[in-house]
């Protein structure tokens, strides 16, 4: 079954990491990693509702400059940046590097959510304070739980802290709520015309209203919710994607991430080194193809999309892909949807 999510990688495998997750037929996107965003159009960047940054090494975060530049002057498009402890200060340092003597001309609705090991901290950047961060709240949190919800779109973001050579690197999982759809043939058989009432019908079903609740139909009639649900609606599983990169090849990391990403439709995972360079993987806190393949087998996703190869393999990406297919089997290894810089608006 085709998933709801379009998973796009703007850059080649040896380029700096960025992943764009777009629910089909909806005008928003989730950005996971903010490396090189130069190939992404301003219109696409304006659709990003939340940016997920695993850690603030430069190759994962310098694209935030382009993302923030595009958002200036668009307060109607709020942006949340999620990252590890210290994210708010790093975003603030970035903004402080520019002159803001014309602040009224640059409205920006920005919040940063810091993921600590035991809590979530929310920081805002009010324009009247010169974009200096203000701690707006804190709540308890445990690894693997939800950190962010786009309720109106039925999307839930979960997070898992992992170790990357002594620093925290966050893995992400995006879950879409179960799909609720109208059967057009059943609608025609019932002699009912489509209209806003179908949205109300689905809302009542999602909210768990009693089956006997009456729903107003076109023409002034009404019918019980339970009957309409049974006759007109059908359900499809929500899509799922997990994204993880820059994690040390330890048993703790591999086991925790495999459990976190269990049975997702798409697992986007780094394969930074070839098997022959496993010593470098351990030294620099990255996965080599054997660990990436084993992790995929244990997580059992619908497909594995590899990214974030070491630049040392530029021009030899096929060697890593061949290794990964061997180590990950029977999990299929495939490419994400390519992002065409000329038509991604």
Helices and strands as residue ranges (DSSP letters): E 5-9, E 18-23, E 29-34, H 42-46, E 48-52, H 58-61, H 64-71, E 79-84, H 87-96, G 103-105, E 110-115, E 119-124, G 127-129, E 134-140, E 146-150, G 151-153, E 155-164, E 167-176, E 179-182, H 184-189, H 196-206, E 214-216, E 222-224, H 225-232, E 233-236, E 240-244, H 251-260, E 266-270, G 275-277, H 278-284, H 289-299, E 303-307, G 311-313, H 317-328, E 337-338
